[in-house]
Amino acid sequence: MEQFASNFGLLLQFPVVNLKIVIDGVMIGALFALAAYGLALVWGVMNVKNLAQGDFVIAGGYICWWLAEKGLPALLGVPVAFLVMSGIGWVVYKVVIRRVIDRDLFTTLLATFGLAIIMAQMLNLMFGSDTQSVDLGYDTLYFMDGFIDVPIAKLLGVLMAGSLAIGVVLFMKYSRMGQAIRATAQDARAARVLGINTDRVYAFTFSLNAAICGAAGAIIVMVWVIQPFYGITHSVRAFVIVTAAGLGNLPGVIAAGLGIGVLEQYGAHIFGIGYQQAIAVLLLLLVLIYRLLQQRRVRQSLQ
């Protein structure tokens, strides 16, 4: 309790600490938003709640880390992870996901939960259980007489995440496949009547989701740490962001991602780093309770 009071008092006594926390939260929250956008795609287009979302992120991180260990430029890991995870996502769709589309919620959650366990155990067997990271060797920028520090690696990560997000948005808006994905998300049956191969659209959507996660994981390993069993925390964050923002709401996904990043940083400062992941779970519960109450009010108003 004394530690809590001391940490909270520090925020009031030194306002500059709040600025540092917000900057750190925004930079890491941008990566949360990137992974969550992939989940929003799969959820909105295929109605699949992917519990293995975070494990795709971790897999992408290990691809980047492995390339760096082999002496290749770490930044090369971002496009490589994007392409490799795209292929893995296509295989996973053909083997697992296509069998659970249009099935009940329990079947979908059970299948993707099993997929998450398999992926985590495979990563553990291949790379071990130690936490890993990639040091880019970049300097740190200091502001306000050194009170604010911004690692160039994190700043570069935010720029790469933003560039990828803009690229995906432009692809969804102007490409034929992007238009097919949007049409399928609105009404899959009508899309099939109009000649759209929805199975191909579903395969591409899940593959794109895995690629986005892979790129996000490659950036995360350069600014944070990864471990085979960290996938569940990234999955929880993605569910919090998408549930709070709503499907198809890209500005909401970005805002929610940045918000959860800032809240986690505040929680880590006030309660300790050990509570950082617990905050994501608490936020998920609060969002689900809010959505439940919101639905009850809507039903009552319709009666």
C-alpha positions in Angstrom: 0.0 0.0 0.0 2.8 2.4 0.8 4.5 1.6 -2.6 1.2 2.3 -4.3 0.8 5.7 -2.5 4.4 6.6 -3.3 4.1 5.8 -7.0 0.8 7.6 -7.3 2.2 10.6 -5.4 5.1 10.7 -7.9 2.6 11.3 -10.7 1.2 14.3 -8.9 4.5 15.7 -7.7 6.3 15.4 -11.1 3.8 15.9 -14.0 6.5 15.2 -16.5 6.3 11.6 -15.5 2.8 11.5 -16.8 4.1 12.7 -20.2 6.7 10.0 -20.3 4.1 7.3 -19.5 1.7 8.6 -22.2 4.5 8.6 -24.8 5.5 5.1 -23.9 1.9 3.9 -23.9 1.1 5.4 -27.3 4.2 3.9 -28.9 3.4 0.4 -27.6 -0.3 0.9 -28.1 0.2 1.4 -31.8 1.5 -2.1 -32.1 -1.5 -3.4 -30.1 -3.8 -1.7 -32.5 -2.1 -3.2 -35.5 -2.6 -6.8 -34.3 -6.2 -5.9 -33.3 -7.0 -4.7 -36.8 -6.2 -8.1 -38.1 -8.6 -9.7 -35.6 -11.3 -7.2 -36.6 -10.9 -8.3 -40.2 -11.3 -12.0 -39.4 -14.1 -11.4 -36.9 -16.0 -9.0 -39.2 -15.6 -10.9 -42.5 -15.6 -14.5 -41.3 -17.3 -14.2 -37.9 -14.3 -16.2 -36.4 -13.1 -15.2 -32.9 -9.5 -16.2 -33.2 -8.0 -17.0 -29.8 -4.7 -17.7 -31.5 -4.3 -14.1 -32.6 -1.5 -13.4 -30.1 0.3 -16.6 -31.0 0.6 -15.4 -34.6 2.1 -12.2 -33.2 4.7 -14.1 -31.2 5.5 -16.4 -34.2 6.3 -13.3 -36.3 8.5 -12.0 -33.5 10.5 -15.3 -33.5 11.0 -15.1 -37.3 12.6 -11.7 -36.9 14.7 -12.8 -33.9 15.9 -15.9 -35.8 17.0 -13.8 -38.8 18.8 -11.4 -36.4 20.6 -14.4 -34.8 21.7 -15.5 -38.2 23.4 -12.2 -38.8 20.8 -10.7 -41.1 19.5 -7.1 -40.7 16.8 -7.1 -38.1 14.6 -4.7 -40.0 14.5 -7.3 -42.8 12.5 -9.4 -40.4 9.4 -7.3 -40.8 8.7 -8.0 -44.5 10.0 -11.6 -44.1 7.7 -12.2 -41.1 4.8 -10.6 -43.1 5.3 -13.0 -46.0 6.1 -16.2 -44.0 3.1 -15.7 -41.7 0.9 -15.0 -44.7 1.7 -18.5 -46.0 1.3 -20.0 -42.5 -2.1 -18.3 -42.2 -3.2 -19.7 -45.6 -2.3 -23.2 -44.5 -4.0 -22.8 -41.1 -7.2 -21.6 -42.9 -7.2 -24.6 -45.2 -6.6 -27.1 -42.4 -8.5 -25.6 -39.5 -10.4 -22.4 -40.0 -12.5 -23.2 -43.0 -14.0 -26.1 -41.1 -15.4 -23.8 -38.3 -16.9 -21.0 -40.4 -20.6 -20.8 -39.9 -20.3 -23.1 -36.9 -21.4 -22.2 -33.4 -19.3 -19.9 -31.1 -18.1 -22.7 -28.8 -16.7 -24.7 -31.8 -14.9 -21.7 -33.1 -13.4 -20.8 -29.7 -12.4 -24.4 -29.0 -10.7 -24.8 -32.4 -8.7 -21.6 -32.2 -7.8 -22.2 -28.5 -6.4 -25.6 -29.5 -4.5 -23.9 -32.3 -3.1 -21.4 -29.8 -1.9 -24.2 -27.5 -0.2 -26.1 -30.5 1.5 -22.9 -31.7 2.8 -22.0 -28.2 4.2 -25.5 -27.7 5.8 -25.6 -31.1 7.5 -22.3 -30.5 8.7 -23.5 -27.1 10.2 -26.7 -28.5 11.9 -24.8 -31.4 13.2 -21.7 -29.5 13.0 -22.5 -25.8 11.1 -20.7 -23.0 13.5 -17.8 -22.4 12.4 -14.3 -23.3 14.0 -12.9 -26.4 14.5 -9.5 -28.0 16.4 -7.9 -30.8 18.7 -5.0 -30.1 18.9 -2.6 -33.0 21.7 -0.7 -31.5 20.0 2.6 -32.0 20.4 5.6 -29.7 17.8 7.2 -27.5 16.5 10.7 -27.9 16.2 12.9 -24.7 13.9 15.8 -24.1 13.2 18.2 -21.2 16.6 17.9 -19.7 16.6 14.1 -19.9 13.3 13.5 -18.1 11.7 12.2 -21.4 13.5 9.5 -23.3 12.3 8.2 -26.6 14.2 5.2 -28.0 14.7 5.5 -31.7 13.8 1.8 -32.1 10.4 2.4 -30.6 9.9 5.5 -32.8 10.8 3.5 -35.8 8.4 0.7 -34.7 5.5 3.2 -34.6 6.4 4.5 -38.0 6.5 1.0 -39.5 3.2 0.0 -37.8 1.6 3.2 -39.1 2.9 2.6 -42.6 1.6 -0.9 -42.7 -1.8 0.1 -41.3 -2.1 2.8 -44.0 -1.1 0.3 -46.7 -3.8 -2.2 -45.5 -6.4 0.5 -45.5 -5.6 1.6 -49.0 -5.6 -2.0 -50.2 -9.0 -2.6 -48.7 -10.4 0.5 -50.2 -9.0 0.4 -53.8 -8.0 -3.2 -54.7 -10.5 -5.7 -56.2 -9.8 -8.2 -53.4 -10.3 -5.5 -50.8 -13.6 -4.6 -52.3 -14.5 -8.3 -52.4 -13.6 -8.6 -48.7 -15.8 -5.7 -47.8 -18.7 -7.1 -49.9 -18.4 -10.5 -48.2 -18.3 -8.9 -44.8 -21.6 -7.0 -45.6 -23.5 -10.1 -46.9 -21.6 -13.3 -47.8 -24.7 -14.9 -49.5 -25.2 -11.8 -51.8 -21.5 -11.8 -52.6 -21.7 -15.4 -53.7 -24.7 -14.6 -55.9 -22.7 -11.8 -57.5 -19.9 -14.3 -58.4 -17.4 -13.6 -55.6 -15.6 -16.7 -54.5 -16.1 -16.3 -50.8 -13.9 -19.3 -49.8 -11.0 -17.5 -51.6 -11.9 -14.3 -49.9 -11.9 -16.0 -46.5 -8.5 -17.7 -47.2 -7.0 -14.3 -48.2 -8.5 -12.5 -45.2 -7.1 -15.0 -42.7 -3.8 -15.0 -44.5 -3.7 -11.2 -44.4 -4.5 -11.3 -40.7 -1.6 -13.7 -40.0 0.7 -11.5 -42.1 -0.3 -8.4 -40.1 0.3 -10.2 -36.9 3.6 -11.4 -38.1 4.8 -7.9 -39.0 3.5 -6.6 -35.6 5.4 -9.4 -33.8 8.6 -8.5 -35.7 8.3 -4.9 -34.6 7.4 -5.9 -31.0 10.6 -8.1 -30.7 12.6 -5.0 -31.6 11.1 -2.8 -29.0 9.9 -5.2 -26.3 10.4 -8.9 -25.5 8.7 -12.1 -26.7 8.3 -15.6 -25.2 6.4 -18.6 -26.5 3.6 -18.3 -24.0 3.1 -14.5 -24.2 0.6 -15.0 -27.0 -2.5 -15.1 -24.7 -1.7 -11.6 -23.4 -1.7 -10.2 -27.0 -4.9 -12.1 -27.8 -6.6 -10.6 -24.7 -5.4 -7.1 -25.7 -6.7 -7.6 -29.3 -10.1 -8.7 -28.0 -10.3 -5.7 -25.6 -9.6 -3.3 -28.5 -12.0 -4.9 -31.0 -14.8 -5.3 -28.5 -14.4 -1.7 -27.3 -14.1 -0.2 -30.8 -16.6 -2.3 -32.6 -16.2 -4.2 -35.9 -15.2 -2.2 -39.0 -14.3 0.9 -36.9 -10.7 1.5 -37.8 -10.4 4.9 -36.0 -11.9 3.2 -32.9 -9.4 0.4 -33.1 -6.5 2.9 -33.2 -7.9 4.9 -30.4 -8.6 1.8 -28.2 -5.2 0.4 -29.0 -3.5 3.6 -27.9 -5.7 3.9 -24.9 -4.9 0.4 -23.6 -1.2 1.0 -24.1 -1.4 4.1 -22.0 -3.5 2.4 -19.3 -1.1 -0.5 -19.1 1.8 1.8 -18.7 0.0 3.7 -15.9 -0.9 0.4 -14.2 2.7 -0.8 -14.4 4.0 2.4 -12.9 1.4 2.6 -10.0 0.9 -1.1 -9.2 4.1 -2.6 -10.5 5.2 -4.4 -13.7 3.7 -7.6 -12.5 0.2 -6.2 -12.8 0.6 -4.9 -16.4 -0.9 -8.0 -18.0 -3.6 -8.3 -15.4 -4.8 -4.9 -16.4 -5.5 -6.2 -19.9 -7.7 -8.9 -18.5 -9.5 -6.5 -16.2 -10.2 -4.2 -19.1 -11.6 -7.1 -21.1 -14.0 -7.9 -18.3 -15.1 -4.3 -18.0 -15.7 -4.0 -21.7 -17.7 -7.2 -21.8 -19.8 -6.0 -18.8 -20.4 -2.7 -20.5 -21.4 -4.3 -23.8 -23.8 -6.6 -21.9 -25.5 -3.7 -20.1 -25.7 -1.8 -23.4 -27.5 -4.7 -25.1 -29.9 -5.0 -22.2 -30.8 -1.4 -22.5 -31.4 -1.8 -26.3 -33.6 -4.8 -25.7 -35.6 -3.0 -23.1 -36.2 0.0 -25.4 -37.5 -2.3 -28.1 -40.0 -4.0 -25.9 
